[in-house]
């Protein structure tokens, strides 16, 4: 008698409530996953994550729309913010030196870091000099970018996240999936399970009621705040004119970190500048409405150097490059440095909403990540998974419409795609190069193009329910992920001739381009054509 092994039943998930983490903490947080198509294929199968993400992004979009509708000068504010960020990009060396002088004059200590390795080393050295092994942290994309927590862990230092969403991600050994709401892919049932499994002082009778979850987190963090000697933060803005640094947040954890510890370390990307204190007024109206749909931040903290007897008595500011000066050399791509990390482009993006932030393999996901990550890493070669990010878009343009600083994300996506193709030009041609090589003479010859258009009618022979679901290689590269529409019964030219019998579709144009139309320049600004230019 033979036996057939049909497999053992899988063991139930050991995590309370069935929560699970599908990613591992990487060494490089800007390049930690496979290519975007591979990452998306994996995340699309996680239906719970997609439900969580869809609900959260719809809620934020609705709140943002209400708050923006209240502002009659919203577009003027966007234009003002765009102008400020354009000025920063144009005057960055000068503004950075002014900022350093003013921070130093007010008792701060300024450090310069060329890359993430220098930044992490500076932070660790300062912490070690204080003789502590635990620090509290304010939510910071800059420290996510450098993977500071893991670096400090290797140095024997525990970095405790105090932002609620960041704490959830940290407790779950997870990676953030959104710039503003890092745990947006978790629901409250999963959060309850994470707290019960990973937070040592969580009440055993904890429910998934948001009020109870928040109270448990508050009690847990309060002990950390009261005993912390060193805090680490990022910043939303550095003001060159005064040397002031600011944090915009919603929970109050930032205020605790910025006032209770003896030493404060702030890691800041060199692009997070504004020239004047007055400029804060613009961004303080744009950021909360765009990020969380609030009229204003519950907590806006600003500090200028050191004040004797009040707050941290030692302030270290680390100004980090980490690829930003390379981004500045690209007259089109440099617009990405204007980002104020509001997350609006993610909340509106259909690709992000369906695939989640983890599909991008970077701490900067969504449309802004698709243009920023490849530039920071210069990862445009075909063997680098980052090179696929500019293609993670349908180019619908919604991201550019909601960006509070008017970053022309769709144009930069196309620009980055072109740069990716340019990197490949001198390499061995791939199937797409061969296909375009065949298509070029056809598409550039009107007679051949007409013949090709007529020939596409043959696709109707392979159609089922109006679409072609599968084709052999190389066409399978397209149809394995999408259906191919069937060609219509007549081409556009044939339809035009049939419906416009008195016109000649092939007649050459005799009209001239209109003058005075707005044109986008390479810097993302707009100009008007003149009759001479037209």
N, C-alpha and C positions, 0 to 999 in steps of 0.2 A: 504494500500500500504506500502510495506516495503522498507526501504532505505539501500543501501549497501555502507559502507564507504570504499572508495578506496584509501584514503590517500591524504594529501595535498602536492602540489609540494614543494620541498625543496627550501629554500631561497638561493639565489646566495651567493657565498663566499664573505664576506665583505672585504677581503684583496685585495689590488690593484694587478691586474694581476693573481689573483687566487692562490697566494702562501699560503701554510699552513704548520703548524708544527705538526708532528705526535707523538712527544714525549714530556714528561714533565721533567723539571729540577728536578733531584732526590736529596735525602739527601746523598746517598752513590754512588759516581760516578764510583766505581769499581764493583758495583753490583746493577744496576738500572733497569734491565729489567727482563722479564721472562726467561725461559730456552732458549738456542739457537734455538732449533727446533720451539718453539712458536714464538720467535722473527723473525726468518727467514720466517715463514709462513705469518707473517704480512707484512714484507718489500717486499717480492716477489710480493705482489699485487700492490705495488707502481711502476707502469711502468715508470712514469716520473723520479723518483729517479734512477731507473735502467739505463735509457738512459743517464742521466747526468753522472752517475758513470762510465758506460762503455766507454763513450767518453773521460772522463778525464783520466782514468787509461791507456787507449790505447795511448793517447798522451804522458803521462809521460814515459811509457815503451819505446816508440819509441825514445824519446829524450835521455833516459838513455843508450839505446843500442848504439846510435851514439857516445856518449861521452866515453863510456867504450871501444868501438872499437879503439879509438884513443890512448889508453894506452897500450903499449906493456908489461908493468910491472904490469898490473892490479892484476894478481893473487899473485904476490909477495907482493903488497901492502896489499891485503886481509890477507895474511899469517902474515905479520908484525903487522897488527891491531889485529889479533887474539892473537898473542903472547903478545902484550901490555895488552890486556884485561885479559888474563890469569894471567899475573903478578899482575894486580890490584886485582883480586879475591884472589890471594894467599897471598898478602901483605896488604890487606885493612886496618887493624887496624894501622899498622905502617905508611902507606901513609896518612891516615886521620889525625893522630897526626902531621905529618910533614906539611901537608897542613894548619892545624889550626895554628901552630907556625908561618908560613910564612905570613898568612893573618893578624894575630894579630901584627906581627912585622912591618907591613906596614900600620898600622892604622885602619884595619878593626876590626869589633866586631863579634865574632863567637858564635852562639847559637847551641845547640844540641836539636833535637826533636825526641822523641821515636816513635811518631805516628802522624797522620794527625791532631789530636786534639791539640797536643802541638804546632805543626807547625803553625796552624791557629791562635792560641792564641798569640803566639809570634809576628806574623805579625800585628795582631790587636792592641796589646799593644804598639808597636813601632809607628804605625800610630796615635793612640790616643795621645801619648806623644807629637806629633808635632802639635796637635790642628787642624787637617784638617779632612774633611769629604769626600774628593774625591782623588783618586790616579789613575795614569795611569799604564798600565801593558804591558809588553812585552809578546809575546806568550810563554806559559810555560806549559808543560805536568805535571810538578810537582804540580802546583797550580790547574790544572784540577783534578789531582788525589785527592787532599785534599778538592776539592769543595770550594776553598777559596772565590770566588766571592760571593757565597750565604752566607757564614759565615760572611763576612764583611757587606753584606747587612743587616743581622740581627743585626749587631752592629752599624747600622746607617752610614756606610761608603760605598760610591759608587766606585766600581772598574771599570775603563773604559778600555776595550780592545782596543789596538791600531793596532794590526795586522789586515789587511783587512778582512781575512777570519774569524778570531775570532770575529771581530766586527759584521760581518754579522750574525754569530751564536748567539751572545749576543743580538743583536737587535730583532732577531726573537724568542727569548726565546726558543732556540733550543739546541741540544747537538751536539758536534763535531762527525764526522763520519770517520775521518782520522787523523793520527798523524801529518802529514805535512800540509795537505790541509783540515782543519776542515770543510769547507763548500763545499766540493767536490760534495755533493749531490744536490747542488743548481745550476741552470743555470742563465744566466745573466738577463733574464726576471724576474725571481723570486727575484734576488738581487735588481733590480729596484723597484719592488713592496715593498720590505722590507724597502728600503731607504725612499720611499715616505710615507710609513705608520708610520715608527718608528724613522726616523732621522729628528729632528725638523727643521733643517736648510737646508734640501735637496731642490734643485730648483724644482719648480712645473712642469717645462717643461723638467724634466730629462728624457733622453731616456735610452735604454739598451745598448748603445755603451760603450764598456769597458773604453775608454778614458774619457768619461763623468762621468761614475760611479766612476772611480779612482779620478778624480778631485773633485767630491762632497765629497768623503771620506777624501781626503787630506784637504780640507777647513774645514771640520767638526773637524778633529783631531788636526789641527794646533792650534786651540784655547785651546784645552785640554793640549797640550804640553807646551804652553807658560805660563799657569797658574798653572801647577802642581808643588807641593812642595815635593811630595813623589812619587817614582816609585817602582814597584814590578816586578821582573824578575825571570826567571829560568836560566838555563845555559846549554850549550852543553858540556863544559869540565871545570874541575878545575885542575890546574896544581900543584901537590904537591911540586915540586922543588922550585917554585917561589911564590906560593900563588896567582897566576893569575887566573882570571875567564874569560870565553869567551862566546860570543853569535854569532852564525852564522845566518844571516837572509838576506832577499831579498828586503825589502821595505824601509829600513831606519828608520822605526818607532822605532826599537830597539836602534839605535844610538841616537835618540832624547830623549828617556826615560833614557838612560844611561849617558847623559851629562847635560841635563837642570835642573832636579830637585835637590833640596838641599840634599835629603836623598834617598839612594838606598837600597832596601831590596831584596836579592837574596835567593830564595828557591832552594835547590839542593839535589837531592837524593845522598846518600853516595857512590853509585856505579859510579857516573859520573866523575871519576878521571882518570888522566893519570900521570905516575910518573915524566916525564921529559918534559921540554919545547920543546925539539926536537921531541917528539911524536906527537905534533900538526901537523907537516908536513904530517904525514901519513893520519890523519883523515881529514885534510883540502882538500885532493885530493879525498878521498873516499866519504865523506858526500854529497857535492853538486852534484856530478855526480849521486849518488844513489837516492837522495831525489827529485831533480827537473830537472835532466838532464842538469845541468850547469857545465861548466869547473871550475868555482870558485864562491864563494858567492859574491854577489854585496857588502855586508857589513859584515865584520868580525871585531867585537869589542872585545877588551881585556882590562881589567883593573886590576890593582894590588893595593889593598888597597885604600888609600886616597892620593890625590895630592893637597897640599894647593893652592887655587886659581884656580883650574881647575877641573871641573866636580863636582859631589856630594861630599859634605864635611863630610858626614857621611855614612858609608857603613856597612850594617849588612848582614852577611852570615848565613843562617840557614841550617844546615846539618841534613837531615831527614832520618830516618830508615824506618818506616812504613812497616815493614814486610821483608825488604831486608836481614837482618841478618839471618832470617829463611830460605830464599831462598839459602843463601850461604851454609847452612848445607847439601844441596842435591848435591852430586857430579855430577849428570847429569843435573838436572834442573837449577843449578847455571849459566849455560851458558847464560840463558836469560838475566842476568844482564849486559852482554856485549853489549846489544842493544844500538845503537847510534841514535835511533829514526829517521831513514831515510824513512821508509814507503815502501821500495822496496818489502818486502814480501807481502804487501797488494796489490800493483799494479800488481803483477804477479799471485795472488791467484784467481782461478776460483770461489771458494766459496765466498770470499769477494766481488768479482766483481758482483756476482748475488744477494747477500743478503744485501750488504752495511754494514757500520760500526755499524749502530743502532741495527742490529740483535744480536750483541754480548753483548749488555747491559753493556758496560764498555768503559771508555775513551781510553782504549788500545784495539782496535779491530784487526781483521785480525789474521794471523798466530802468530805474536809475542804476541798479546793479549791472544790468546788461550793457551799459555804456561806461560805467565807472570801473568795474573790476578789470576788464581787459586792458584799460589804460594804466591803472595802478600797477598791474603785474606785467604789462607789455606782453601778455600771453596771446599772441595772434597766430602762432605757428599751429599747423594742423595737428601735431601730436600733443598740444596743450588743450585740455578740456575747456578752458576759459574761452577759446576762440569761437565756440558755438553760441555764446551768450547773446551777441548782437542779432542772432537769427531767432531768438526766443520771443518773437513778437509778430503780430498780424499787421503791424503798421496802421492800426485803426486811428491813431492820433489822439486818443482820449487822454493819454498821459501828459502830452504837451498842453492840452487845454486846461487841465486842473493844476498844473505846476504853479505854485505861488510866486516863483521867481522867473517864470517864463523860460525855463530851459527847453530848447527845441529838441526834445528827446527823439522824435521820429527821424529828424534830419541826421542827428548824431548816430542813430542806429544804422541808417543807410551808409553813412560815412565809415563807420567801423566795419561794416560788411565789406566795403570796398577795400579798406586797409587789410582785412583778412585775406581777401582774394589777391591783393598785391603781393603779400608774403609768399603766396604759392606760385606766382607767375614763372619763376625760374626753376620750378620743380617738375617732376614727371607729371604730365597731364592726367587728370582723373576722368571718370565717366562724364562728369558735368562739363568739363572742358571739351571733351570730344563731342558731346551732344550740342553744345553751343557752337562749336566749329562747323558742324553740319548745318545748324539752323541759320547761321549768319548769312550765307549767300541767298538762302530762300527768303529770309525776312527783309533783305535789302533789295530784292528784285520784285517789282509789282506783279509781273506775269507769273513767276514761280509762287509768289504768295497767294495769288488767286487760285492756282492749281492746288496748292496745299490746303487751302480753305475748303475747296470742293472735296478733296480727298478725305477730309476728316469725317465726312458723312458715313464713311465705312465703319466708324466706331459704333454705329447704331446696331451693327450685327452682333456685337459682344455685350450689349447692354441688358441689364435686368432691372426692371422698375426705374428706368430713366437714368441709371448710373452704372459705371463699370467698377466692379469691386476688386478685381485682381487682374494683373497683367504680368507677363514673364519679364525677367531681367533684360534691360536695365530699368524698364518702366515700373518694375515692382518697387523700386526705391521710392516712388511716389505713392503707389496704390496700397502699400503695406500699412500706411498710416491714414489714408484718406481715400474717398471714392473719387473717381474721375467722371466729371459730368459728360453726358453724351452731347455730341455736336447737334445743333438745331438743324431743322430740315433745310433751311436756306441760310446763307451767309449774310452778314450785315450789308454788304454791297448789293447782293441780290434783293434783299428786302428794300433797300433804299431805291433801287431802280424801279421796283414794282410799285412802291407807294409814292414816289416822286418822279413821275414820268416826264415832267417838263424840265427837270434839272439834269445836269451832267455830273455824275459823281466823280468822273475822272478829270474834270476841268481843273487847270492849275489855279491856285489862289491868286487873286489880284489885290486883296486888301492888305493893309499894313498893320503891324502890331500897334495896339493902343499905347499911348504915352501916359506918363504920370502914374503908372501902376506901382504898388509897393513890391520891392524885391528883397529877398533875404540875402544879406551879405555873408561872407565867411565867418564873421564874428557874431552872427546871430542877430544883429541889429537890422533895421529896415531903412531903406533909402528910396527915393523916388527917381524914376527914369526921366530923362529930359528928351525932347524931340530929337536932339542930336544923337543921344545914346540909342534911342529906339531905331 
